Each structure stands twice: as C-alpha cells, then as structure tokens.
Amino acid sequence: MCGIFGIASNKASVPPELLERATRSLAHRGPDDSGTILIRENAPQPLEVGFAHRRLAILDLSPLGHQPMQDPETGNWIVFNGEIYNYRTLRELLCRQGAQFRTNCDTEVLLKAYAVWGESCLERFRGMFSFAIWDAGAHRLFMARDPMGIKPFYFATRGEYFLFASEIRTLLETGLLDRKLDPAGLINYLQFGSVYDPNTMVQGISALQPGSFLTWTADTLRHQVYWDFPQADQIPKGSRMWLEAEVQQDLHLSVGMQTVSDVSLGVFLSGGIDSSSLVTVLRHGGSSVSTFAIVFREADYSEAAYSRLVADRLKTDHHEILLSQKEALQNIPEFLGAMDQPTIDGLNTYVISRAARAAGIKVALNGIGGDELFAGYSTFHSVPKMERFVSSWKHLPQGLRRPCADFFECISPAKDQNRKLAELARENGRLLHPYFLSRSVFTHRQRDRLLLSKHEESRASAPLLAALNHVTGADPINRVSFLESRCYMLNTLLRDADVMSMAHGLEVRVPLIDHRLAESVFALPGTWKISASTPKPVLLKALNHELPPEIVHRRKRGFTLPFEHWLRDELRSEVQGGLDRLCRGPLASILDINAVRQVWSDFCARRTSWSRPWSLYVLQRWCELQSITP
C-alpha cells in the first residue's frame, strides 16, 4: 500500500524538484520508504517521464521492494499502490515461462506479468491496485485501476504535461493546475455528499474509473474498460446448489487471500453481520485476530454490546475506542485536513484507523461491500417499491403530477422523507431513477435553491446514466445491488476508507468485494438474496449459519456517528461558524446565502437532518484548507 505520482511530457522538461514535492505530499501514505526516478528518452522523439513513490511496506519488508522499480530485462519501470493477493500463484506461473525474480514482493510480479502478458495481465490479478508502468519498448505509459475501484487514481493534462497521482492534493501541489471548483463535482456533492467518478471536485482533474486502464503516448491518451459487473445476458446459469457453493468458495478464498501479509493484521468489528463474517472465516482458518470497535456514550448509537459478543464468542484480542463529543470536536481539524475531496462521511474510519495503527496494526480488514452485494440495505426493499410507484404514477396526466406533488409537500410535515416523496411524485424528467433519490442529501428542488447557476448538470448526471445503462434488464434486487456498488460504495465508502486509513499509514482491505466473489453473487437471482425472516440469506448460508442469532437478528444500523446529537451540542458553534464564513466568502458567489441559512434554520427546528448543514460546513472547510475557489 503506497502513494504514487507521475508526470510525462514530450515537449517540456520535468523539474526534478517537482518530483520531490509530490513525494513529500504523499508521505502519510507511505512512511517506510520513498523514491523518485526521471526517465529521459531521445528516440523516436525526445520525452521525459518522472515517477515518485511512497511505500508502506506490507510484503517483502526488505529494501528490495523499493519503488520506482525497474525490470532489467525489459527496461520497464513501475510505481504501484495496492496488493496483488494471488501474486504467489502468478509468480509460479511466470517462473515456468522463464521469468526470473529478485524479490519476494507483488510489485515485481506485476511488472513481470505485464512483460509477459501485456495489457491482458489485468485479467489475471485478484487484488486492489492502481499503478503506472513506463513501457520502454513501446515508449508509452500504461496505467490501470482495480475492478472494484478500491484504490484511487487521478489524472490531468495541463499544457505540455500529463500527470497522475493517488491523491488530488498531490496534483495540486505541483503548481501546474488551477485550484478551481468543478461545477459538475459540486452538483454531485450536493446531491450525494460525495463526488461521482470520473468527476472530481477540481476542474481539469479526472478519476480513472474502476476496471479501466489508460495508455499515454507522446500524442494520444486512450481509455479502455477491461472489467465490469456482468450484465443480465452474461450471467452463468446453474443449479441453486452449484451457484451458492461458488459464492461460499469465493468468499472463503477471498478472505484467505487477503490475510497474506508480512505484518500484523486486524479487523474493524462493528458487531454487524459483515464484519462478524470476516472474523468467523478468519477464526476457521486458525488465525489469531485483533478486533477494533468504536463505541459511544450515546446508547442509541453504540454497538458495543454486539461487537463484544462477537469478540468473546470468537476469542479475539478486542480493542474499544470510546469517542465522545469532545474528542470528536478535537478530531475535526485533522479529519478535515486528511480529506482529499469533501465527503459527509469518513470520521469514523479516521478515528478507528488511528487507533489500530497506534496498536501496532498495519493492515485491517473492513466489511465494506456486504450490504451492497448481499442486499443488506433498506434500499433493496424501498427502491423496487419506488420503481413500481413511478411506473403506476406515470398513468396520471403530466399536468396533474406536479400540482399533486406540490399539494402533498405543502400539507405534509417539513421533513426530508416527505420532500423526497414529493420529488418522486413530481417526476419531472430530472429524476433519472428512484435509487438516486433514496441516496440524495439535497433534492433537485433544494439544490436549485442553493445553486445560483445550474450549468454542468449534464456532466454531473453522466456517471448516473452510465450506471443505469449497465443494468437495463437486471432484476430489481440486482439492479439496486449494482447501483449501490458503483455509486454509494465506490464514491463514498471506498474513497473514504482509502483516504482516512492512509492518513495514518494503515492499509485497509475489503474481502467482501473481491471481483470474482462479486461475479458469483451477481450470478444469483435477486429473489434469492431477500428473505422475510433472515437478513442476507446468501451470505449467512455461505457461513453455514454460524453467526450468533443475536447478531443475525439485531436491528439493522449503519455504522454512523451521533452527529444528530453532536451538531445540537458541542459541534453546534463550530458548524454554525463555518456556515457563517461560507456566507461571507468566495462560495457565496455560487451558493445562495439565504438558502444556506435556511438549511441551518431547518436543522435547528428539526425539519431536516444533520447531513444537510454538515455537508455545507465540510464543503466550506475543504475549500478553505485546499485554497479552492469557484
């Protein structure tokens, strides 16, 4: 796990000090080692390529794992962030084909795999990764991101230069890019509390999407998709027993592969089904396990009883991190400073990652993906109902829909749920799919009030439309599963997990979203994944129903912090002060200050939830910290 940066040009020289500056900006991602290389070529035409790397040593802790790394046989160079979990199997295969190795790390396996198999090497990897290879023979850059989008990769073209990095902040530190807010990214953020790939919050910077690769030569940049979730007509057929056995096999294989490490390993344990599943599989494999849980004094939010139950039953070395209002307030400046892009989530991951690293842990497993793949969210029940409502509602004449929706909103209590119901009934063509409404922070009407200008809405909607086009023909449950995986999970959960863990030099692995496991789960009909009596029946069956019934049948709760309480108490003055500065600062040129004040007023009057004012506060603070202007 590391941080990477690169820059290339065939028309200008690369300043060496720029590589050093990029390396320093990535120091938190790789505290164990650093390196840079400047490659100069004169034929077939002059060009320069610079690589910078920060290393968090997980496999082969020796200096032989230093990056940038060169393959002496081909002259190729690589910078790599992530883990290839099946690297030992690939290494054996490559050795049989004549490859010679000098290290025991997966970086060299990746480099040799590209030399032997070229672009198709991506089809063989199981892991999380983003990397760039300078192909000395072809005089090109080859860059790729893992199928599920676990590791980030950002790129930009500015003037004579092509640049890429693990973080947007590193690209900005070069001084080559303007610190300008991207309007499409802003619309995404107001809608969902995060920006949707390939959009970012900064103009001119794009995210490489999951399962994709880029090639750069002196005059072209090519993008290609090498993997995506299977579509309905690509799903293999088979008996229920065989298909569910495939899921079980892939689940245990994924967890087993992701315990490969030369350093200590832990698990983030909430006491829910997903994280408890990881501990169960690990204990079956005979592994000793350290578990970590955040607990609160607010009884409505604390899951301490459940995480303790799992830890006691499975005999883990359990650690509890008590997070109070006062400590949360103290953490806010560092948490905001760790953000690469604004997000309404992530404080929990920041705090638990710091505690795990302080306990000597360098690798932690996280249960992200269990809800998305195995139908654990309430959206798997609510969104299909919303789809049926929209289908029926369309029979009502267009001229009556808006008045009916406006009347409903007028007579209903001013709450977020009622506003969303009215938006659903209004169905004015801007609502692409009910799923996006279910995940929205601000509705279209609310965003219209906040934004002084409505341009760039089509670019903001492009990732949403692309996701919908992919699931045309999927059954309702698998459609929601794909949208949760490619929208909320990708752009909020995975991005926050990466940034907030790497702020402390901690590697977070997510075994429940191995892409082969995802293929197996998507091969199942959606109806198999929903049960009136049991949550996540497919996952529980893959575990042979070994989880305690207290965990299986507990009330579903997302891993959320008590912001609803905190913003009315010790965080109140901090958030209110941030919103006041927003109304007086540069953001007032693009956001209606009266609408911003109304958001805070509605929260204070309990007409809206904490996420609305918090999202605007985070936006303001992020722009301040990164010197971003409209």
C-alpha positions in Angstrom: 0.0 0.0 0.0 1.5 3.2 -1.1 1.2 6.6 -2.8 2.2 7.2 -6.4 2.8 10.1 -8.7 3.9 10.6 -12.3 4.4 13.2 -14.9 5.2 12.9 -18.6 5.9 15.3 -21.5 7.3 15.2 -25.0 7.6 18.9 -25.2 8.9 20.2 -21.9 11.4 19.1 -19.2 10.2 17.7 -15.9 11.6 19.8 -13.0 13.3 17.3 -10.5 12.1 19.4 -7.5 8.5 18.8 -8.7 9.0 15.0 -8.0 10.4 15.7 -4.6 7.4 18.0 -3.8 5.0 15.3 -4.9 6.8 12.7 -2.8 6.5 14.9 0.3 2.8 15.4 -0.2 2.3 11.6 -0.2 4.4 10.9 2.9 1.4 9.9 5.1 0.5 7.1 2.6 4.0 5.6 2.8 6.1 6.3 5.9 8.5 3.4 5.3 10.4 4.4 2.1 10.4 6.9 -0.8 11.9 7.1 -4.2 11.9 9.1 -7.5 13.1 8.4 -11.0 13.4 10.7 -14.0 13.4 8.8 -17.3 14.8 10.6 -20.4 14.5 9.3 -23.9 15.6 10.7 -27.2 14.1 8.2 -29.7 11.8 8.0 -31.5 11.4 11.5 -30.1 12.6 13.4 -27.0 10.4 12.9 -23.9 10.7 12.8 -20.1 8.8 10.7 -17.6 9.0 11.2 -13.9 7.8 8.7 -11.2 7.6 9.3 -7.4 6.6 6.8 -4.8 6.0 6.5 -1.0 6.0 3.0 0.5 4.0 1.3 3.2 5.9 -2.0 3.5 3.4 -4.9 3.8 5.0 -7.7 1.6 8.8 -8.2 1.4 9.8 -5.7 4.0 13.4 -5.6 2.7 14.9 -2.8 0.6 14.4 -5.0 -2.4 10.7 -3.8 -2.5 11.8 -0.2 -3.2 10.0 1.8 -5.8 10.1 3.0 -8.5 11.1 -0.5 -9.6 12.7 -1.4 -12.9 12.6 -4.7 -14.8 16.2 -5.1 -16.0 15.2 -7.5 -18.8 12.8 -5.1 -20.5 13.8 -1.7 -19.1 10.2 -1.1 -17.9 9.6 1.0 -14.7 6.7 0.8 -12.3 5.0 2.7 -9.5 2.4 0.6 -7.8 -0.2 1.2 -5.0 -2.1 -1.8 -3.6 -1.8 -5.5 -3.3 -2.0 -8.4 -5.7 -3.3 -11.1 -3.5 -2.7 -14.0 -5.9 0.8 -12.9 -6.6 2.4 -16.2 -5.4 0.3 -18.2 -7.9 1.2 -15.8 -10.7 4.8 -15.9 -9.7 4.9 -19.7 -10.1 3.3 -19.5 -13.5 5.7 -16.8 -14.7 8.7 -18.8 -13.4 7.5 -21.7 -15.6 7.5 -19.3 -18.5 11.1 -18.3 -17.8 10.7 -15.2 -15.7 13.5 -14.5 -13.1 12.7 -12.8 -9.8 15.0 -10.9 -7.5 12.4 -10.0 -4.8 9.6 -11.7 -2.9 7.1 -8.8 -3.5 4.0 -8.5 -5.6 5.3 -5.4 -7.3 7.9 -7.4 -9.3 5.2 -10.0 -10.1 3.1 -7.2 -11.6 6.0 -5.9 -13.6 6.9 -9.3 -14.9 3.2 -10.1 -15.7 3.0 -7.1 -17.9 6.2 -8.0 -19.7 4.8 -11.5 -20.5 1.1 -10.9 -21.0 0.8 -7.2 -21.8 -2.5 -5.5 -21.2 -4.2 -8.8 -20.6 -2.3 -9.2 -17.4 -5.1 -7.3 -15.8 -7.4 -10.2 -16.3 -5.3 -12.4 -14.0 -4.9 -10.1 -11.0 -7.0 -10.5 -7.8 -6.4 -7.5 -5.6 -6.7 -3.8 -5.1 -4.4 -1.6 -7.2 -3.6 1.4 -9.1 -0.3 1.5 -11.0 1.6 3.0 -13.9 4.3 1.3 -16.0 6.6 3.0 -18.3 6.9 0.6 -21.3 10.4 1.3 -22.5 9.9 -0.7 -25.7 6.6 0.8 -26.8 7.5 4.3 -25.4 4.2 4.6 -23.6 2.7 4.8 -20.1 0.3 2.0 -19.2 -1.9 2.8 -16.2 -4.7 0.8 -14.5 -7.1 0.7 -11.6 -8.6 -2.4 -9.9 -12.0 -3.8 -11.0 -13.9 -2.6 -7.9 -12.2 0.8 -7.5 -10.7 0.2 -4.1 -7.5 2.2 -4.8 -7.7 5.7 -6.3 -6.1 7.0 -9.5 -6.4 10.7 -10.6 -5.0 12.2 -13.8 -4.9 15.5 -15.6 -3.5 17.1 -18.7 -2.2 20.7 -18.4 -0.3 22.4 -21.1 2.7 20.3 -22.1 2.3 17.8 -19.2 0.3 14.7 -18.4 0.1 14.0 -14.6 -1.3 11.3 -12.4 -1.4 10.6 -8.6 -3.1 8.7 -5.8 -4.5 11.9 -4.5 -5.9 15.1 -5.9 -3.9 17.2 -3.4 -0.7 15.8 -4.8 -1.6 17.0 -8.3 -2.4 20.4 -6.9 0.9 20.6 -5.1 2.7 20.6 -8.4 1.5 24.1 -9.0 0.6 23.2 -12.6 -3.1 23.1 -12.0 -5.6 25.8 -11.0 -7.4 25.3 -7.7 -10.8 25.8 -9.2 -14.0 24.2 -8.1 -15.6 21.9 -10.7 -19.3 22.7 -11.2 -20.2 19.1 -12.0 -18.4 17.8 -9.0 -20.2 20.3 -6.8 -23.6 19.2 -8.1 -22.7 15.6 -7.4 -21.5 16.5 -3.9 -24.7 18.5 -3.1 -26.8 15.6 -4.3 -24.9 12.7 -2.7 -22.4 14.0 -0.2 -19.5 12.9 -2.4 -18.3 13.3 -6.0 -19.0 10.6 -8.6 -16.2 9.2 -10.7 -14.9 10.3 -13.2 -15.9 13.8 -12.0 -13.8 15.3 -9.2 -14.1 18.5 -7.1 -11.3 20.2 -9.0 -11.6 21.5 -12.6 -9.3 19.6 -15.0 -8.7 16.6 -12.8 -10.5 13.3 -13.6 -10.7 9.9 -11.8 -9.8 6.8 -13.7 -12.9 4.6 -13.3 -12.8 1.1 -11.8 -11.9 -1.8 -14.1 -10.3 0.6 -16.6 -6.8 1.4 -18.0 -5.2 4.3 -19.7 -2.3 4.4 -22.2 -0.4 7.6 -22.9 2.0 8.2 -25.7 3.5 11.4 -27.0 0.3 12.4 -28.7 -2.6 10.3 -27.5 -4.4 9.3 -24.4 -6.5 6.1 -24.7 -9.1 4.8 -22.2 -10.4 1.3 -22.2 -12.6 -0.8 -19.8 -11.3 -4.3 -19.1 -13.8 -5.5 -16.4 -17.3 -4.6 -15.2 -20.1 -6.3 -13.3 -21.7 -9.0 -15.5 -24.9 -7.9 -17.3 -28.0 -9.9 -17.3 -27.2 -11.8 -20.5 -23.7 -12.6 -19.3 -24.6 -14.3 -16.1 -23.8 -18.0 -16.0 -26.6 -20.4 -15.4 -26.6 -23.3 -13.0 -28.5 -25.0 -10.2 -29.0 -23.2 -7.0 -26.8 -25.6 -5.0 -23.9 -25.1 -7.5 -24.2 -21.3 -7.7 -24.4 -20.9 -3.9 -21.5 -23.2 -3.5 -19.5 -20.9 -5.8 -20.3 -18.0 -3.6 -19.1 -19.9 -0.5 -15.9 -21.0 -2.2 -15.1 -17.5 -3.4 -15.9 -15.9 -0.1 -13.5 -18.2 1.9 -10.9 -17.8 -0.9 -11.1 -14.1 -0.8 -10.8 -13.7 2.9 -7.9 -16.3 2.9 -6.0 -14.5 0.2 -6.4 -11.1 1.9 -4.7 -12.3 5.1 -1.4 -12.6 3.2 0.9 -10.1 4.9 4.3 -9.9 6.5 3.0 -7.5 9.2 0.3 -7.6 11.9 -3.4 -7.7 10.8 -6.7 -6.6 12.5 -10.4 -6.4 11.8 -12.8 -3.4 12.1 -15.6 -5.0 14.1 -19.0 -3.3 14.3 -20.9 -6.3 15.6 -22.9 -6.4 12.3 -23.2 -9.4 10.0 -20.5 -8.3 7.6 -17.6 -7.6 9.9 -18.6 -10.6 12.1 -18.4 -12.8 9.0 -14.8 -11.8 8.4 -13.8 -12.7 11.9 -15.7 -16.0 11.6 -13.9 -17.0 8.4 -10.5 -15.9 9.9 -11.0 -18.0 13.1 -12.0 -21.0 10.9 -8.6 -20.6 9.2 -6.9 -20.7 12.6 -5.8 -17.1 12.5 -5.4 -15.1 15.7 -7.4 -11.9 15.3 -7.2 -8.4 16.8 -10.5 -6.5 16.5 -11.3 -2.8 16.8 -14.6 -1.1 17.5 -15.7 2.5 18.1 -18.2 2.9 21.0 -20.2 5.9 22.1 -21.7 7.1 25.3 -24.9 7.7 23.4 -26.7 4.4 23.8 -28.8 4.8 20.7 -25.6 4.7 18.5 -23.2 2.5 20.4 -22.9 -1.1 19.1 -20.5 -2.1 21.9 -22.7 -5.0 23.1 -22.7 -6.6 19.7 -19.0 -6.2 19.0 -18.2 -7.6 22.4 -20.4 -10.6 21.9 -18.6 -11.5 18.7 -15.2 -10.8 20.2 -16.0 -13.0 23.2 -17.5 -15.9 21.2 -14.6 -16.0 18.7 -11.9 -15.1 21.3 -10.3 -12.1 19.6 -8.0 -9.6 21.0 -10.6 -6.8 21.3 -10.0 -3.1 21.4 -12.7 -0.5 22.1 -12.2 3.2 21.2 -14.6 5.4 23.1 -15.4 8.5 21.0 -17.0 11.4 22.9 -18.4 14.7 21.7 -15.3 16.5 23.0 -12.9 14.1 21.3 -14.9 14.3 18.0 -14.6 18.1 18.1 -10.8 17.8 18.7 -10.5 15.4 15.8 -12.4 17.6 13.3 -9.4 19.8 12.1 -7.2 16.7 11.5 -10.0 14.8 9.9 -10.8 17.7 7.5 -7.1 18.1 6.8 -7.0 14.4 5.7 -9.7 14.8 3.1 -8.7 14.6 -0.5 -12.2 15.5 -1.6 -15.1 16.7 0.5 -17.3 14.0 2.0 -20.1 13.9 4.6 -18.7 10.5 5.8 -15.4 9.2 7.0 -14.8 10.5 10.5 -15.4 7.0 12.0 -12.8 5.5 9.7 -10.3 8.2 10.5 -10.7 7.6 14.3 -10.6 3.8 14.2 -7.7 3.7 11.7 -5.7 5.9 14.1 -6.4 3.6 17.0 -5.5 0.5 15.0 -2.2 2.0 13.9 -1.4 3.1 17.4 -1.9 -0.6 18.5 0.8 -1.7 16.0 -1.6 -2.8 13.3 -0.5 -2.0 9.7 -3.3 -4.0 7.8 -7.0 -4.1 8.7 -9.9 -5.9 7.2 -13.2 -4.0 6.7 -16.7 -5.4 5.9 -17.4 -2.9 3.2 -19.5 -4.5 0.4 -21.6 -6.9 2.4 -24.6 -4.7 2.3 -24.1 -3.8 -1.4 -23.6 -7.4 -2.7 -25.7 -9.4 -0.3 -28.7 -7.0 -0.2 -28.4 -5.6 3.3 -29.7 -2.1 2.9 -33.2 -0.9 3.2 -32.9 0.4 -0.4 -33.3 -3.3 -1.6 -36.9 -3.1 -0.3 -37.7 0.6 -0.8 -36.3 1.2 -4.3 -38.2 -1.6 -6.0 -41.4 -0.2 -4.4 -40.5 3.3 -5.6 -39.9 1.9 -9.1 -43.4 0.4 -9.1 -44.9 3.6 -7.8 -43.3 5.7 -10.6 -44.5 3.1 -13.2 -48.1 3.5 -12.0 -47.9 7.2 -11.3 -47.0 7.8 -15.0 -50.5 6.9 -16.0 -51.6 10.1 -14.3 -51.7 13.0 -16.8 -48.5 15.0 -16.7 -50.4 18.2 -15.9 -51.7 16.7 -12.6 -48.5 15.2 -11.3 -46.8 18.4 -10.2 -49.9 20.0 -8.5 -50.5 16.8 -6.6 -46.9 16.6 -5.5 -46.8 20.3 -4.5 -50.0 19.8 -2.5 -48.6 16.8 -0.7 -45.4 18.7 0.1 -47.5 21.6 1.3 -49.7 19.7 3.7 -47.1 17.2 5.0 -44.7 17.9 7.9 -41.5 19.6 6.6 -39.2 16.5 6.8 -36.6 15.1 4.5 -38.6 11.9 3.8 -41.7 13.9 2.8 -39.6 16.1 0.5 -38.2 13.0 -1.2 -41.7 11.5 -1.6 -42.9 14.8 -3.2 -39.9 14.7 -5.6 -40.7 11.2 -6.5 -44.3 12.1 -7.3 -43.2 15.2 -9.2 -41.2 13.1 -11.6 -40.3 15.9 -13.9 -37.7 14.1 -16.1 -34.7 15.2 -13.9 -35.2 12.2 -11.6 -33.2 9.5 -13.5 -34.1 6.7 -11.2 -35.6 6.4 -7.7 -32.4 4.9 -6.3 -30.6 8.3 -6.7 -33.4 10.0 -4.8 -33.1 7.4 -2.0 -29.4 8.3 -1.6 -29.7 12.1 -2.1 -28.7 14.6 0.5 -30.5 17.6 -1.2 -33.4 17.0 -3.6 -33.4 18.7 -7.0 -35.6 21.5 -5.6 -33.3 22.1 -2.7 -30.2 22.2 -5.0 -32.0 24.6 -7.3 -32.4 26.9 -4.3 -28.8 26.5 -3.2 -27.1 27.0 -6.6 -27.1 30.4 -8.2 -26.2 28.7 -11.6 -27.5 25.4 -12.9 -24.9 24.7 -15.6 -22.9 21.4 -15.9 -25.9 19.3 -14.8 -25.5 17.0 -17.8 -21.9 16.2 -16.9 -22.9 15.7 -13.3 -25.5 13.2 -14.5 -23.3 11.3 -16.9 -22.0 8.8 -14.3 -25.5 8.1 -13.1 -26.7 7.5 -16.7 -23.8 5.2 -17.4 -24.6 3.1 -14.3 -28.3 2.9 -15.3 -27.4 1.8 -18.8 -25.4 -1.1 -17.5 -28.3 -2.6 -15.5 -31.0 -2.4 -18.2 -32.6 -5.8 -17.9 -31.3 -6.7 -14.5 -33.9 -7.8 -11.9 -34.9 -5.2 -9.3 -32.6 -6.5 -6.5 -29.5 -7.0 -8.7 -30.2 -3.5 -10.2 -30.1 -1.9 -6.7 -27.0 -4.0 -5.9 -25.1 -2.7 -8.9 -26.1 0.9 -8.2 -25.1 0.6 -4.6 -21.8 -0.8 -5.6 -20.9 1.5 -8.4 -22.4 4.7 -6.8 -22.5 4.9 -3.0 -19.9 2.2 -2.2 -17.4 3.4 -4.8 -17.7 7.1 -4.3 -18.2 7.3 -0.6 -17.3 4.2 1.4 -14.2 3.0 -0.6 -12.9 6.5 -1.2 -13.2 7.5 2.5 -11.8 4.1 3.6 -8.7 4.7 1.5 -8.0 8.3 2.4 -8.8 8.1 6.1 -6.8 4.9 6.7 -3.9 6.1 4.7 -3.8 9.3 6.7 -2.4 7.0 9.4 -0.3 4.7 7.2 -2.8 1.9 7.6 -3.8 -0.5 4.8 -7.5 -1.4 4.7 -8.6 -4.5 2.8 -12.1 -5.3 1.8 -12.5 -9.1 1.2 -16.3 -9.0 0.6 -15.8 -7.2 -2.7 -13.2 -9.3 -4.4 -14.3 -9.0 -8.0 -14.6 -12.8 -8.6 -16.8 -13.0 -5.5 -18.9 -10.2 -6.9 -19.3 -12.1 -10.1 -20.5 -15.2 -8.2 -23.0 -13.2 -6.2 -24.4 -11.4 -9.3 -25.0 -14.8 -10.9 -27.7 -15.4 -8.3 -31.3 -14.2 -8.9 -32.2 -11.2 -6.8 -35.1 -13.1 -5.1 -32.6 -15.5 -3.5 -30.9 -12.6 -1.7 -34.1 -11.3 0.1 -35.9 -13.2 2.9 -38.7 -12.0 5.1 -37.2 -13.9 8.1 -33.5 -13.6 7.7 -31.2 -10.8 6.5 -28.6 -11.5 3.9 -29.5 -15.2 3.5 -26.9 -15.9 0.8 -24.1 -14.6 3.0 -25.3 -16.5 6.1 -25.6 -19.7 4.1 -22.0 -19.3 2.9 -21.0 -19.1 6.5 -23.0 -22.3 7.3 -25.3 -20.1 9.6 -22.5 -19.9 12.3 -23.1 -16.4 13.4 -24.9 -15.9 16.8 -28.6 -15.3 16.4 -28.2 -12.1 18.4 -26.1 -10.7 15.6 -28.2 -12.1 12.7 -31.5 -10.8 14.0 -30.4 -7.5 15.6 -31.9 -4.2 14.4 -30.1 -3.0 11.2 -28.0 0.0 11.8 -25.4 1.6 9.6 -22.0 2.5 11.2 -22.9 6.1 11.8 -21.8 8.6 14.4 -24.2 10.6 16.6 -23.9 13.8 14.5 -27.6 14.5 15.1 -26.9 15.0 18.8 -23.4 16.5 18.4 -24.5 19.2 16.0 -27.0 20.4 18.5 -24.4 20.4 21.3 -20.7 20.8 21.3 -20.3 20.9 17.5 -23.0 23.5 17.1 -20.8 26.6 17.3 -18.2 25.1 15.0 -20.6 24.2 12.3 -22.6 27.4 12.6 -19.3 29.4 12.4 -18.3 27.5 9.2 -21.6 28.3 7.6 -21.3 32.0 8.5 -17.9 32.1 6.8 -19.4 30.4 3.8 -21.9 33.2 3.5 -19.2 35.8 3.7 -16.6 34.0 1.5 -16.0 33.0 -2.1 -18.6 30.3 -2.1 -21.3 33.0 -1.7 -20.7 33.7 -5.4 -22.2 30.3 -6.4 -24.4 29.4 -3.4 -27.4 31.4 -2.3 -26.6 32.5 1.2 -30.3 32.7 2.1 -30.8 29.1 1.1 -27.7 28.2 3.2 -29.0 29.9 6.2 -32.4 28.2 5.7 -30.7 24.8 5.8 -29.2 25.6 9.2 -32.6 27.0 10.4 -34.4 23.9 9.3 -31.9 21.7 11.2 -32.3 23.8 14.3 -36.1 23.5 14.0 -35.7 19.7 13.4 -37.2 19.9 9.9 -34.1 18.4 8.3 -31.3 16.0 9.4 -27.7 16.7 10.3 -26.3 15.7 6.9 -27.6 18.9 5.2 -25.8 21.5 7.3 -22.8 19.2 7.8 -22.3 18.8 4.1 -22.2 22.6 3.6 -19.9 23.0 6.5 -17.5 20.4 5.2 -17.6 22.0 1.7 -16.6 25.3 3.2 -13.8 24.0 5.3 -12.4 21.8 2.5 -12.3 24.8 0.1 -10.6 26.9 2.8 -8.0 24.2 3.6 -7.2 23.5 -0.1 -7.5 27.1 -1.3 -10.2 26.1 -3.8 -12.1 29.0 -5.4 -15.3 28.9 -7.6 
